[in-house]
């Protein structure tokens, strides 16, 4: 419940609420990282389609690359626990620990653990989800097409560092109780995502650069402040323009002014007792490496709005 209390006192935009939730989960459950995402599952097809996802956690650059490989290589090197969790989805809410999905021998002998989890320093995990639309597939008014029997759901995955304790039954039950209270917040977040870009979806390093730009720094001054090369800052600025769908610095700053975006709100949208370290990977809090399917996103928005 600590994570839910964090949301009550958090800023009021849906993205800020979700980030506060994930940050609260990270602190209260001693997580290395936590993911939340909107996904679509077709029975018999693995992996599910990731439409949008957010990651919160502390990772070094090489660890982040491994995490991105996790999402890119799920078909070739599936997560054995995730495969079983997906197979058990039947349209209802679910919260399961790794040890309830696969045994220790199968887990630690899998190529997934050897090649991805151990090198990226993550082990214990817990998966949870709830369906975004509970209408029966046979319902003609259902926004999910009955012919495909697809299931659109919001999923969470929580991970602890290698060597940390496995999740307990009490922790599983506590999150299962919390799960039932999260649907309105997650629906609002999904709807916001369909309306355009958000500075809170920028990786932490890009948010730091944007904060400096808002304060009036030139690219050279930003490079000095952040102790990075001017070339790197220039590339970051170009990424910010692309992500925020603007063509110039003037257009970017105008957009920020119109939407009440300040340097302070960009730099620290959610206060944390365990903030990301200065030199952590720029994708420490981000959607980096997880492609957003824009057509699917538009479809899901219509489903959310139809509810």
C-alpha positions in Angstrom: 0.0 0.0 0.0 3.0 2.3 0.4 3.2 2.6 -3.4 -0.5 3.7 -3.5 0.1 6.3 -0.9 2.9 7.7 -3.0 0.4 8.2 -5.8 -2.0 10.1 -3.6 0.5 12.8 -2.8 2.1 12.8 -6.3 1.6 15.4 -9.1 -1.7 15.0 -10.9 -0.8 14.1 -14.5 -1.4 10.4 -15.3 2.3 9.9 -16.3 3.4 11.4 -13.0 1.0 9.2 -11.1 2.3 6.0 -12.8 5.9 7.0 -12.2 5.1 7.7 -8.6 3.5 4.3 -8.3 6.5 2.5 -9.8 8.9 4.4 -7.7 6.9 3.6 -4.6 6.9 -0.1 -5.6 10.7 0.0 -6.1 11.2 1.4 -2.6 8.6 -0.7 -0.7 9.5 -4.0 -2.3 13.3 -3.4 -2.6 13.3 -3.8 -6.3 16.1 -3.4 -8.7 13.7 -2.5 -11.5 10.0 -2.5 -12.3 8.1 -2.4 -15.5 4.6 -1.5 -16.4 3.2 -1.8 -19.9 0.2 -2.0 -22.1 0.2 -5.3 -24.1 -1.9 -7.4 -26.4 -2.0 -11.2 -26.3 -3.3 -13.5 -29.0 -3.8 -17.0 -27.6 -1.1 -19.4 -28.8 1.1 -16.6 -29.9 4.3 -15.6 -27.9 5.5 -13.1 -27.0 2.7 -10.7 -26.5 2.7 -7.4 -28.5 4.1 -4.6 -26.3 2.2 -1.4 -27.2 3.8 0.9 -24.6 6.0 0.3 -21.6 7.7 2.2 -18.8 10.8 1.1 -16.9 12.0 2.4 -13.5 15.2 1.2 -12.0 18.9 1.6 -11.6 21.0 0.1 -14.4 24.5 0.5 -15.8 24.7 1.0 -19.6 25.7 -2.6 -20.4 22.9 -3.8 -18.1 20.4 -1.6 -19.9 21.5 -3.1 -23.3 20.8 -6.6 -21.9 17.4 -5.4 -20.8 16.7 -4.1 -24.2 17.8 -7.5 -25.6 15.3 -9.1 -23.3 12.4 -7.4 -25.1 14.0 -7.9 -28.5 14.8 -11.6 -28.1 11.8 -12.9 -26.3 10.9 -15.2 -29.2 14.5 -16.6 -29.5 15.4 -16.6 -25.8 12.1 -16.6 -24.0 11.9 -15.9 -20.3 10.6 -19.3 -19.0 8.6 -17.8 -16.1 7.1 -15.2 -18.4 6.1 -17.9 -20.9 4.1 -19.8 -18.2 2.6 -16.5 -16.9 1.3 -15.6 -20.4 -0.1 -19.1 -20.9 -2.1 -18.8 -17.7 -3.8 -15.5 -18.7 -7.5 -16.1 -19.1 -8.9 -12.6 -18.9 -8.7 -12.1 -15.2 -6.3 -10.4 -12.8 -3.3 -12.4 -11.9 -0.2 -12.0 -9.6 2.4 -14.8 -9.6 5.9 -15.2 -8.3 8.7 -16.9 -10.4 8.8 -19.9 -8.1 5.1 -20.5 -8.7 5.8 -20.5 -12.5 9.0 -22.5 -12.9 11.2 -24.4 -10.5 14.7 -23.4 -9.5 16.4 -26.1 -11.6 14.6 -25.1 -14.8 15.1 -21.4 -14.0 18.8 -21.3 -13.2 19.7 -23.8 -16.0 17.9 -21.7 -18.7 19.8 -19.8 -21.3 17.6 -16.8 -20.5 19.0 -16.6 -17.0 22.6 -17.4 -18.0 22.8 -14.9 -20.9 20.5 -12.1 -19.7 19.6 -12.1 -16.1 22.8 -13.0 -14.3 24.9 -10.6 -16.4 22.4 -7.8 -15.8 22.3 -8.6 -12.1 18.6 -9.4 -11.8 17.0 -12.6 -10.5 13.9 -12.8 -8.3 10.8 -11.7 -10.3 7.0 -11.4 -9.9 4.5 -10.9 -12.7 1.0 -9.4 -12.5 -1.6 -8.2 -14.9 -5.3 -7.3 -15.3 -7.4 -7.2 -18.5 -8.0 -3.7 -19.9 -11.4 -4.8 -21.2 -13.3 -7.5 -19.5 -16.1 -7.8 -22.1 -16.6 -11.4 -23.3 -15.3 -12.1 -26.8 -18.8 -13.1 -27.9 -20.2 -9.7 -26.9 -20.9 -7.9 -30.2 -20.3 -4.6 -28.5 -16.9 -5.6 -27.3 -14.1 -3.4 -28.7 -11.8 -6.5 -28.7 -12.5 -8.4 -31.9 -14.1 -11.8 -31.2 -12.5 -13.4 -34.2 -9.0 -12.9 -33.0 -9.8 -13.5 -29.3 -7.1 -11.0 -28.4 -6.7 -10.0 -24.8 -5.5 -6.4 -24.1 -4.0 -6.1 -20.6 -1.9 -4.0 -18.4 1.1 -5.9 -17.1 3.7 -5.4 -14.3 7.0 -7.2 -13.8 9.0 -6.6 -10.7 12.7 -7.7 -10.3 15.2 -7.9 -7.5 19.0 -7.9 -7.7 20.9 -11.1 -8.0 21.4 -12.6 -4.5 18.4 -10.7 -3.0 15.5 -12.7 -1.4 12.8 -14.3 -3.5 9.3 -12.7 -3.3 7.2 -14.0 -0.5 3.6 -15.1 -0.5 2.8 -12.0 1.7 4.3 -9.7 -0.9 2.4 -11.5 -3.7 -0.9 -11.1 -1.8 -0.2 -7.5 -1.0 0.4 -6.6 -4.6 -2.7 -8.6 -5.7 -4.8 -6.5 -3.4 -3.2 -3.3 -4.8 -3.8 -4.4 -8.4 -7.5 -4.0 -8.1 -7.1 -0.3 -7.3 -4.8 0.5 -10.2 -7.2 0.3 -13.2 -8.4 3.9 -13.2 -4.9 5.3 -13.0 -3.6 3.0 -15.7 -6.5 3.8 -18.0 -5.8 7.5 -17.6 -2.1 7.0 -18.4 -3.0 5.0 -21.6 -5.4 7.7 -22.7 -2.8 10.4 -22.1 -0.3 8.4 -24.2 -2.7 8.5 -27.1 -2.8 12.3 -27.1 0.8 13.0 -27.8 4.3 13.2 -26.3 5.1 13.8 -22.6 8.4 15.0 -21.2 8.1 12.4 -18.5 8.5 9.7 -21.1 12.0 11.0 -21.9 14.9 9.1 -20.4 16.5 10.6 -17.3 19.6 12.0 -19.1 17.4 13.7 -21.8 15.2 15.2 -19.1 18.4 16.7 -17.5 19.4 18.2 -20.8 15.9 19.6 -21.4 15.9 21.2 -17.9 19.1 23.0 -18.8 17.6 24.2 -22.1 14.5 25.5 -20.3 16.8 27.5 -17.9 18.4 29.2 -21.0 21.7 27.3 -21.4 23.3 26.9 -24.8 24.3 23.4 -25.9 27.9 24.2 -24.9 26.8 25.4 -21.5 24.7 22.2 -21.0 27.8 20.1 -21.9 29.8 21.9 -19.3 27.2 21.5 -16.6 26.6 17.8 -17.3 30.3 17.0 -17.9 29.5 15.6 -21.4 30.9 16.4 -24.8 29.2 19.1 -27.0 28.7 16.4 -29.6 26.9 14.2 -27.2 24.7 17.1 -26.0 23.9 18.0 -29.7 22.8 14.4 -30.3 20.7 14.4 -27.1 19.0 17.7 -28.2 18.2 16.1 -31.6 16.7 13.1 -29.8 14.6 15.5 -27.6 13.3 17.2 -30.8 12.3 13.9 -32.3 10.6 12.6 -29.2 8.7 15.8 -28.5 7.8 16.1 -32.2 9.3 19.6 -32.6 11.6 21.0 -35.3 13.6 23.6 -33.3 14.7 24.8 -29.9 12.3 27.7 -30.1 9.4 25.4 -30.9 10.4 23.1 -28.0 10.6 25.9 -25.5 7.3 27.3 -26.7 5.7 23.9 -26.2 7.1 23.7 -22.7 5.8 27.2 -21.9 2.3 26.4 -23.2 2.1 23.2 -21.2 3.5 24.7 -18.0 6.6 22.5 -18.1 9.4 23.9 -15.9 13.0 22.9 -15.4 12.2 21.7 -11.9 9.3 19.5 -13.0 11.4 18.0 -15.8 14.4 17.4 -13.6 12.6 15.8 -10.7 9.0 15.0 -11.5 8.8 12.4 -8.7 10.8 12.8 -5.5 12.5 9.6 -4.4 14.3 8.4 -1.3 16.5 6.3 -3.7 17.1 8.5 -6.8 19.0 7.4 -9.8 22.7 8.1 -9.5 24.2 10.8 -11.5 26.2 8.5 -13.8 23.4 5.8 -14.2 22.3 4.8 -17.6 20.2 7.5 -19.4 17.5 5.0 -19.9 17.2 4.3 -16.2 13.6 5.6 -16.2 12.3 5.4 -19.7 10.7 3.6 -22.6 14.1 3.1 -24.2 14.5 0.0 -26.3 10.8 -0.9 -26.3 9.1 0.1 -29.5 5.7 1.7 -29.4 3.2 0.3 -31.9 1.4 3.5 -32.9 -1.4 1.8 -34.7 -2.1 -0.5 -31.8 -1.9 2.4 -29.4 -4.6 4.3 -31.4 -6.8 1.1 -31.3 -6.4 0.7 -27.6 -7.2 4.3 -27.0 -10.5 3.8 -28.8 -11.1 0.8 -26.5 -10.4 2.9 -23.4 -12.6 5.7 -24.6 -15.4 3.2 -25.3 -15.6 2.0 -21.8 
